[in-house]
Amino acid sequence: MPSISAAESIAENFRYFRVKAIIVKADLSKIEEIMLIFQNVTEKIGPVDIVFNISGVEHPGAIQYVTEQGIDHVFALNVKTQFLVAQQAYKYIAKDGRLILMSSISAHNGIPKNVVYVASKAAAQGMIKCLGYDFGPRKLLSMPLPREL
């Protein structure tokens, strides 16, 4: 897991170019903490210009070893968290801001012995496409795949 000092280093690089940046540590599996992120950021620096969510977790294993707990954990982080972040971004992001929800090329290609992760990324991609309709003319939403970057 990346450290706060590593995150601060990245923020300093942004500040060098006179871009406002703050570091917020939170558990994205909890809606209350997601809400606090957006509230704190807008109080400290104003409207949010860019939200980039790359939350995700894998649960590799052959189908016979996948547990219900494993499925719930992966879908909660890879799908539910993406939705909850998008929901808060919709409320707080600047009019000309941008919401970027990261996905994975594996949703299209598949990965052996990783059915839960791949299924969660496919679900996230479908959700992100539908969120595009909700965001409508604001055109804030994008879904890059790592190979596209």
Residue pairs with C-beta under 8 A, 6 or more apart in sequence:
4 23
4 25
7 23
8 23
10 21
11 21
11 22
11 23
14 20
14 21
15 21
20 45
20 46
22 41
22 44
22 45
24 37
24 40
24 41
26 33
26 34
26 36
26 37
27 33
28 34
28 53
28 55
28 77
28 81
28 84
28 85
29 76
29 77
29 80
29 81
31 84
34 81
34 84
34 85
34 88
35 88
37 88
38 48
38 88
38 89
38 91
38 92
39 92
41 48
41 92
42 48
42 92
47 92
47 93
47 94
47 95
47 97
48 89
48 92
48 93
48 94
48 97
49 93
49 94
49 96
49 97
49 98
50 97
50 98
50 99
50 100
51 85
51 89
51 93
51 97
51 98
51 99
51 100
52 100
52 102
53 81
53 82
53 85
53 86
53 99
53 100
53 101
53 102
54 102
55 77
55 78
55 81
55 82
55 85
56 77
56 78
56 102
56 104
56 121
57 73
57 74
57 77
57 78
57 117
58 74
58 114
58 117
59 66
59 70
59 71
59 73
59 74
59 114
59 116
59 117
60 113
60 114
60 117
61 70
61 113
61 114
61 116
62 113
63 115
66 115
66 116
70 116
71 116
74 116
74 117
74 120
75 116
75 120
75 123
78 117
78 120
78 121
78 123
78 124
79 120
79 123
79 124
79 127
82 101
82 124
82 127
82 128
83 127
83 131
85 101
86 99
86 101
86 128
86 131
86 141
89 97
89 99
89 140
90 99
90 134
90 135
93 99
93 140
95 138
97 140
98 140
98 142
99 135
99 140
99 141
99 142
100 141
100 142
100 143
100 144
101 124
101 128
101 131
101 141
101 142
101 143
102 143
102 144
102 146
103 121
103 124
103 125
103 128
103 143
103 144
103 145
104 117
104 118
104 121
104 145
104 146
105 145
105 146
105 147
106 114
106 117
106 118
106 121
107 118
107 121
107 122
107 124
107 125
108 145
110 118
111 117
111 118
125 143
128 141
128 143
129 143
131 141
132 141
135 141
